[in-house]
Amino acid sequence: MAVFTRTNGDAKTVVSVGNAVSVSAETTGTIIATGIGKPPIAIAITANNSVAAQMGSGEVVEQLLRWVGGVSTMLAYQVDAAQISMLIEDCDTAGFDTTNANANITSAGFGVNSITDVGLKLATS
């Protein structure tokens, strides 16, 4: 990997790919995605029942993952009781809502109560 010594400029104006962040010094608190493709988004999908036991073939977790994979690029997910936390990128936000999520769930007794952008913080002190 090539390394060079900077002679001017600063790290505040590193170009972020694919989001509306301007290329200015106003980047504090915003993830600057330099090589992933698009800025990651952390979301939580909360169901009306526990989905932890619904991870088998064709069950609720798979149905939600298929739907999310159709409207975004999924990077990671975690199932915990009635919530699925996901790290996604390149999301079609127009169709990313509870109505469309529920339309893709065919398992009886399950539904999506909310989809929340929970934010993503890379480091805390």
N, C-alpha and C positions, 0 to 999 in steps of 0.2 A: 504494500500500500504506500503510495506516495505521500510524503508529508512536506509541507512547506511552512516557512515562517511568515506570519502576517506582518505587514508593514503599515497597514492602515485599516480602518473599518472596525466593526465590532460584531459580536454574535447576535445582536438584537435583530438584525435584518436578514437572518437566514431564511431562504425561501421555503415557504410551507406549501406543499402540493395539495391542490384540490379543495381548499376551503376558502371562506370569505375573509380570512385574516389578511389585512393589508400588509405589505412588505415595509412596515415602518417600525419604529422603536416601541410601539404599543403591543408587545407580545407577552407581557407578564401575565401569568396565569392561564395562558393558552398553549395547548400542545402544538408544537411545530413538527409536523410529520415530514421528515426529510427523505425517507426512503421506503416507507411502507406502501405507499400508493395514494392513500387518502387519509385524512385525519381519523383516528379511531374514536368511536363513540361507545360509551358504556351505558347499557340499558338494563332495566329490570322488568321482566314480564311477570306479573302477579296473577295467579290463577285463583279460582274460587274454591279449589280443593287442593290437597297435597299432590304434587306431581312426582314426588321422589320415588314412588313405587310404580310410576308410569313410564319407565325407561326402556321397555321392551319394544320389539319390532311392531310397528304400526300403532303404538300407543301415543299418548299426548305429547311427550317430549319430542319424539320423532316428528310428529305432525307439525309442531311449532318450529322445529329446526328446519324442516323442509320449507315452510312458509317464509321464515326469516332469510333462508338461503336464496329464496327467489327474489327478494327485494333488497338484498344487501350482500356484502361479503362478510362472512362470519370468520372471526379470528380465534375466538375461544368462548366457551360457555361453562357454566357451573349450575348444577341443579341443587336446590336446597329447599326442602319442604314444599311450600306453595309458590316458590319463586324460582325463576330461571334468570340468572345474570349472564349477560352476553357482552362481548367486546366485538363490535362490528365496524365496518367501514363502507363507504360508498352506498349509503342508504337512500332508497326511494322514499323520501319522507311523506310524499302525497298519499301513499297507500299504507303507510306504517301506522295503523291504528287498531283499536280493539275490535271494531266491526269486521275488518278484514281478517284479523287473527282468529276471531270466533268462527268466521265462515270457513276456515281451514281446519277446524277441530271437528272430528267425526265421532270421538269417544263420548258416550252418554255421560251426563253428569259433570262435565268439565267445561269451563269457559274462562276467558281472560277478563279479569277485572280492571287491570290497568297496565299501561306501558309507560315507564318513566325513564327519562334521561337522568341517570344518577350522577353524571359527571365522572371525570377521571383525573386523578391527581397522581403524578408520577412519583413525587416525594413529599414527605411532610417532615417538619422538624419539631 
